[in-house]
């Protein structure tokens, strides 16, 4: 059974939370006129995190259930050494 609704929910909620936190940080630092490199790095990290979330959601929708979870044969570690 696929858990794609959970994957999408986590991606959306965490991206929204990151956006709120970083935008609040930038707004406060801008008001204090103390924007530094670490603030811009937080913005870059947020953008990359959102891009990764989008890729996860696209990948979730692009796979059929059979391709999303292929059946791999499982062997015990001791059997693979023989």
HUMOMO-V497006 format. One line per field, one symbol per residue. psi: psi as a letter, one per 40 degrees, with the letter a starting at -180 (. if undefined). A space follows every 10 residues. Layout:
psi->???
This chain:
psi->hifddddddd dddddddddd dddddddddd deffhadddd dddddddddd dddddddddd dehiddddgi hhhhiiddde e.
